[in-house]
Amino acid sequence: MNYYDTIAESYNELHGEEQLKKLKIISKYIDPKPKEKLLDVGCGTGLCSHWNCKCIGIDPSIGLLKQGRGNFIQADAENLPFKDNTFDYVISMTAIHLFQDLEKGLNEIKRVGKERFILSVLKKSERHDEIEKKIRSLFNVKEVIDEERDSIYII
């Protein structure tokens, strides 16, 4: 059992307000249409379910997935169970610092997405600079939003 499985029942109480704040920010940059597909990598309890589109969330924590409502799959970012170029949008909010294999996870995100990505990185993560460098080397970053707790990369 991982940390997120142990806090799953109280996750929304602990992090819900913070996640909604990020949702409000990123909603200024993406507006998926009902027929478009969005993947939320490290979805937790289901941030992506707020959009009216074909949304799929993946997370390794079955406990978190049980707390959400939506189309969720238990999976790791490093092994996304989707074909190349499946998703119109791929988001990953405050999860990348938890990837076991950073490069493989980011390459998987890039592989399954078409061209629109939003990735956020926890500022206080020891891996922040390493992650930022890897994001910039793999993606064409258009803008970086300096949010209170995260750096949000608009790609």
Secondary structure as a PSIPRED ss2 file (coil, helix, strand):
# PSIPRED VFORMAT (PSIPRED V4.0)

   1 M C   1.000  0.000  0.000
   2 N C   1.000  0.000  0.000
   3 Y H   0.000  1.000  0.000
   4 Y H   0.000  1.000  0.000
   5 D H   0.000  1.000  0.000
   6 T H   0.000  1.000  0.000
   7 I C   1.000  0.000  0.000
   8 A H   0.000  1.000  0.000
   9 E H   0.000  1.000  0.000
  10 S H   0.000  1.000  0.000
  11 Y H   0.000  1.000  0.000
  12 N H   0.000  1.000  0.000
  13 E H   0.000  1.000  0.000
  14 L H   0.000  1.000  0.000
  15 H H   0.000  1.000  0.000
  16 G H   0.000  1.000  0.000
  17 E H   0.000  1.000  0.000
  18 E H   0.000  1.000  0.000
  19 Q H   0.000  1.000  0.000
  20 L H   0.000  1.000  0.000
  21 K H   0.000  1.000  0.000
  22 K H   0.000  1.000  0.000
  23 L H   0.000  1.000  0.000
  24 K H   0.000  1.000  0.000
  25 I H   0.000  1.000  0.000
  26 I H   0.000  1.000  0.000
  27 S C   1.000  0.000  0.000
  28 K C   1.000  0.000  0.000
  29 Y C   1.000  0.000  0.000
  30 I C   1.000  0.000  0.000
  31 D C   1.000  0.000  0.000
  32 P C   1.000  0.000  0.000
  33 K C   1.000  0.000  0.000
  34 P C   1.000  0.000  0.000
  35 K C   1.000  0.000  0.000
  36 E C   1.000  0.000  0.000
  37 K E   0.000  0.000  1.000
  38 L E   0.000  0.000  1.000
  39 L E   0.000  0.000  1.000
  40 D E   0.000  0.000  1.000
  41 V E   0.000  0.000  1.000
  42 G C   1.000  0.000  0.000
  43 C C   1.000  0.000  0.000
  44 G C   1.000  0.000  0.000
  45 T C   1.000  0.000  0.000
  46 G C   1.000  0.000  0.000
  47 L H   0.000  1.000  0.000
  48 C H   0.000  1.000  0.000
  49 S H   0.000  1.000  0.000
  50 H H   0.000  1.000  0.000
  51 W C   1.000  0.000  0.000
  52 N C   1.000  0.000  0.000
  53 C C   1.000  0.000  0.000
  54 K E   0.000  0.000  1.000
  55 C E   0.000  0.000  1.000
  56 I E   0.000  0.000  1.000
  57 G E   0.000  0.000  1.000
  58 I E   0.000  0.000  1.000
  59 D E   0.000  0.000  1.000
  60 P C   1.000  0.000  0.000
  61 S C   1.000  0.000  0.000
  62 I H   0.000  1.000  0.000
  63 G H   0.000  1.000  0.000
  64 L H   0.000  1.000  0.000
  65 L H   0.000  1.000  0.000
  66 K H   0.000  1.000  0.000
  67 Q H   0.000  1.000  0.000
  68 G C   1.000  0.000  0.000
  69 R C   1.000  0.000  0.000
  70 G C   1.000  0.000  0.000
  71 N C   1.000  0.000  0.000
  72 F E   0.000  0.000  1.000
  73 I E   0.000  0.000  1.000
  74 Q E   0.000  0.000  1.000
  75 A C   1.000  0.000  0.000
  76 D C   1.000  0.000  0.000
  77 A H   0.000  1.000  0.000
  78 E H   0.000  1.000  0.000
  79 N H   0.000  1.000  0.000
  80 L C   1.000  0.000  0.000
  81 P C   1.000  0.000  0.000
  82 F C   1.000  0.000  0.000
  83 K C   1.000  0.000  0.000
  84 D C   1.000  0.000  0.000
  85 N C   1.000  0.000  0.000
  86 T C   1.000  0.000  0.000
  87 F E   0.000  0.000  1.000
  88 D E   0.000  0.000  1.000
  89 Y E   0.000  0.000  1.000
  90 V E   0.000  0.000  1.000
  91 I E   0.000  0.000  1.000
  92 S E   0.000  0.000  1.000
  93 M C   1.000  0.000  0.000
  94 T C   1.000  0.000  0.000
  95 A C   1.000  0.000  0.000
  96 I H   0.000  1.000  0.000
  97 H H   0.000  1.000  0.000
  98 L H   0.000  1.000  0.000
  99 F C   1.000  0.000  0.000
 100 Q C   1.000  0.000  0.000
 101 D C   1.000  0.000  0.000
 102 L H   0.000  1.000  0.000
 103 E H   0.000  1.000  0.000
 104 K H   0.000  1.000  0.000
 105 G H   0.000  1.000  0.000
 106 L H   0.000  1.000  0.000
 107 N H   0.000  1.000  0.000
 108 E H   0.000  1.000  0.000
 109 I H   0.000  1.000  0.000
 110 K H   0.000  1.000  0.000
 111 R H   0.000  1.000  0.000
 112 V H   0.000  1.000  0.000
 113 G E   0.000  0.000  1.000
 114 K E   0.000  0.000  1.000
 115 E E   0.000  0.000  1.000
 116 R E   0.000  0.000  1.000
 117 F E   0.000  0.000  1.000
 118 I E   0.000  0.000  1.000
 119 L E   0.000  0.000  1.000
 120 S E   0.000  0.000  1.000
 121 V E   0.000  0.000  1.000
 122 L E   0.000  0.000  1.000
 123 K C   1.000  0.000  0.000
 124 K C   1.000  0.000  0.000
 125 S C   1.000  0.000  0.000
 126 E C   1.000  0.000  0.000
 127 R C   1.000  0.000  0.000
 128 H H   0.000  1.000  0.000
 129 D H   0.000  1.000  0.000
 130 E H   0.000  1.000  0.000
 131 I H   0.000  1.000  0.000
 132 E H   0.000  1.000  0.000
 133 K H   0.000  1.000  0.000
 134 K H   0.000  1.000  0.000
 135 I H   0.000  1.000  0.000
 136 R H   0.000  1.000  0.000
 137 S H   0.000  1.000  0.000
 138 L H   0.000  1.000  0.000
 139 F C   1.000  0.000  0.000
 140 N C   1.000  0.000  0.000
 141 V C   1.000  0.000  0.000
 142 K C   1.000  0.000  0.000
 143 E E   0.000  0.000  1.000
 144 V E   0.000  0.000  1.000
 145 I E   0.000  0.000  1.000
 146 D E   0.000  0.000  1.000
 147 E C   1.000  0.000  0.000
 148 E C   1.000  0.000  0.000
 149 R C   1.000  0.000  0.000
 150 D E   0.000  0.000  1.000
 151 S E   0.000  0.000  1.000
 152 I E   0.000  0.000  1.000
 153 Y E   0.000  0.000  1.000
 154 I E   0.000  0.000  1.000
 155 I C   1.000  0.000  0.000
